[in-house]
């Protein structure tokens, strides 16, 4: 099992969710976050004054999948979140040692 963490632009969330639903991915956790990478923020103008926004709004997705769905899931996120502009985001893949569904006590793949 793997945990896929993706950080994407907020307006791409529905596109990513739909792409994952088509793959059969049944659940995800979404968190509103702020951050920056190479983009280093952006300059904005408010009431005629320019100021720099150092942390940009993003959404972080956490998706637990079986090993056989990892590549398809990463590819689907990449396609759905792509704009071709700086700040499209990143994807990280982690191993999951154990998973437990609290309600039923199921473990491993069955807990996903």
C-alpha positions in Angstrom: 0.0 0.0 0.0 1.1 3.6 -0.7 0.1 7.0 0.5 0.1 9.6 -2.3 0.4 13.2 -1.2 -0.2 15.8 -3.9 -0.1 19.6 -3.5 -2.1 21.3 -6.4 -3.7 24.5 -7.3 -7.1 24.9 -5.6 -9.1 25.4 -8.8 -7.8 22.0 -10.0 -9.3 20.0 -7.1 -12.6 19.0 -8.8 -10.7 17.9 -12.0 -8.4 15.7 -9.9 -11.2 14.3 -7.8 -13.1 13.4 -11.0 -10.0 11.8 -12.6 -9.5 9.7 -9.5 -13.1 8.6 -9.3 -12.9 7.3 -12.8 -9.9 5.1 -11.7 -11.9 3.7 -8.9 -10.1 5.5 -6.1 -12.7 5.7 -3.3 -11.4 8.2 -0.9 -9.1 11.1 -0.2 -8.3 13.6 2.5 -8.2 17.3 1.3 -6.5 20.0 3.3 -6.3 23.7 2.4 -2.6 24.7 2.8 -0.3 27.6 2.0 3.2 27.4 0.7 5.8 28.2 -1.9 8.4 26.5 -4.0 10.5 27.9 -6.9 7.6 30.3 -7.5 8.6 32.2 -4.3 5.2 33.8 -4.0 3.8 36.5 -6.3 3.4 40.3 -6.4 -0.2 41.6 -6.1 -1.7 45.1 -6.2 -4.3 46.1 -3.6 -5.7 49.6 -3.6 -2.9 50.8 -5.8 -0.1 49.5 -3.5 2.0 46.5 -4.6 2.8 43.9 -2.0 4.3 40.4 -2.1 2.3 37.3 -1.1 5.0 34.8 0.1 2.7 31.9 0.7 0.3 30.9 -2.0 -3.0 29.0 -1.4 -2.8 25.3 -2.4 -4.7 22.1 -1.6 -3.0 19.0 -0.2 -4.5 15.7 -1.2 -3.7 12.4 0.7 -4.8 9.3 -1.1 -4.1 5.7 0.1 -4.0 3.2 -2.7 -3.0 -0.4 -3.3 0.4 -0.9 -4.9 -1.1 -1.8 -8.3 -2.9 1.6 -8.5 0.1 3.8 -7.7 1.3 4.7 -11.2 -2.2 5.1 -12.6 -3.1 7.4 -9.7 0.0 9.6 -10.1 -0.5 9.8 -13.8 -4.2 10.8 -13.4 -3.2 13.5 -10.8 -0.5 14.9 -13.2 -2.9 15.1 -16.1 -5.8 16.6 -14.2 -3.7 19.2 -12.2 -1.6 20.3 -15.2 -1.8 23.9 -16.4 1.7 24.3 -17.8 2.4 27.3 -15.6 4.7 27.6 -12.6 3.1 26.4 -9.3 1.2 23.4 -10.7 2.3 21.4 -7.6 4.1 18.2 -6.5 3.4 14.6 -5.8 5.1 12.5 -3.2 4.6 8.7 -2.7 5.1 7.1 0.7 4.9 3.5 1.8 2.2 2.5 4.3 3.2 -0.1 6.8 -0.3 -0.7 8.3 -3.8 0.5 7.7 -6.9 -0.2 10.0 -10.5 0.7 9.4 -11.7 1.8 12.8 -15.4 1.0 12.4 -14.8 -2.7 11.3 -11.3 -3.5 12.4 -10.3 -4.5 8.9 -6.6 -4.2 8.2 -4.3 -3.9 5.2 -5.8 -3.7 1.7 -9.3 -4.3 3.1 -9.1 -1.1 5.2 -8.7 1.0 2.1 
